[in-house]
Amino acid sequence: MQWHLPKNERQYLRELAAKQAEYAALPVMEQRRQMWHRLNDGEPGARPPVIIETWTFDRDFMPASVFKCTTATGRSIEEQLLRNIRQHELINDDHVCPETFDITWFRETNQLTVNIEVIPVQDAQGVETAYRFVHPIKDLKQDLHIVKPVVCTVDRERTLAWKAFLEDLFGDLLPIRICSGIMAWTGLTAMVVRLMGMEAFYMAMYDYPDELHQLMARLRDNALTVMKWAESEGLLRLNNGNEASFGSSYNFTHLLPAPGYQEGHVRLADMWGAADSQETVGLSPAMFGEFCAPYYRAVCEPLGLLYWGCCEPAHPLWEYIRQMPHLKKVSISRWCDQHFMGEALRGTLLVFSRKPDPKYLGVDPHLDEEAWAAHIRETLAAARGCFIEFIYRDVYTVHGNLGKVRRAVEIARREIEQHYQP
């Protein structure tokens, strides 16, 4: 548990920590905190924030040329600090630069209880972008036994030693914080596809319905086991501030912790969580209702607030999604009927979490400003009367042109200023 850094890296990382702390203290960051609070708390007229998620286009945003550390320890710290600094300097979206350096518990919580081989695939530039799984379940009836009850462990000693190391490094400049989500993976159907593949998953609804229900029940139980274990072990930390439960949608809210909270005793009911089911995009509502919805409701029930969805369209399954416990935000992806969802969410406190079409930043080297502005206006019209956020995700390259990313934020803000109708 010993980490070492050369003197030059220690000094450089202290400089980065000081810069992050400086940015975190800027008046604009407090304005952004208030913006997120108003949105998530459901205050009338809350202005829609705009976020660009950067990690998918790190070939442009965090190229090797920006790093100075050569040790693995230094590089990992540098990456976290630089990402926050560059988000403000280069993109200037509504990301709130953290006033802490956040770490998580060293833990093991493999809910699948089996290791799944992942084979990466490189794109034309040699960047690992795609991948495939080597599915361990070949025949559900015969192989169901491989999914066993999950066993959870945490290494408190290592976590606290890492925290102490970082505090010695730059804790006088940037406080070190242990943070946590609910620690469980609630993407139940994503786990099924990793275990057996999508085609086998779909066919099992016909060939092995009883066994598929058993599998879903085991995955549900494992998710709940991890959640309740983290709660009972005192590992949960409130995540109602500068954290994202899912997809860079930030959690700032006064709605949590829930009534009955006692300082230092965080419950699942005090936490944001997230769930999605991209893998059921081809299912009928009835099939989703039979094989998926009951298990998702069970894993969402203990939570305080829920973010639902990813890339899958919400409208075909809305009759079930709207029944998810503690629902607060709904992902409105490129493939979603946003006019339908605007009608569904209008007049509620649910947040219309719009994921703009990735093509505007990811396809052409230069931004088509008129088309992008029209795309934003379309959402503002469809979601008129809703609480809205824009979370731009799934852009895998910006062709080295970070300027167009910053410009996209500026245009989105302009269109919101001119056309947003609460």
Secondary structure, DSSP 8 states (H G I E B T S, - for coil): ------HHHHHHHHHHHHHHHHHHTSHHHHHHHHHHHHHHHT-TT----EEE--GGGHHHHS-GGG----SHHHHHHHHHHHHHHHIIIII--S----SSEEE---EE--TT-S--EEEEEE-TTS-EEEEEEE-S-SSHHHHGGG------EE-HHHHHHHHHHHHHHHTTTS-EEE-----S---HHHHHHHHH-HHHHHHHHHH-HHHHHHHHHHHHHHHHHHHHHHHHTT-----SSS-EEETTEE---SS-S-TT-BTTB--GGGSEEEE--GGGTTS-HHHHHHHTHHHHHHHHTT-SEEEE-SSS-SGGGHHHHTTSTTEEEEEE-TTS-HHHHHHHHTTSS-EEEE---THHHHTSSS--HHHHHHHHHHHHHHTTTSEEEEEE------TT-HHHHHHHHHHHHHHHHHH---
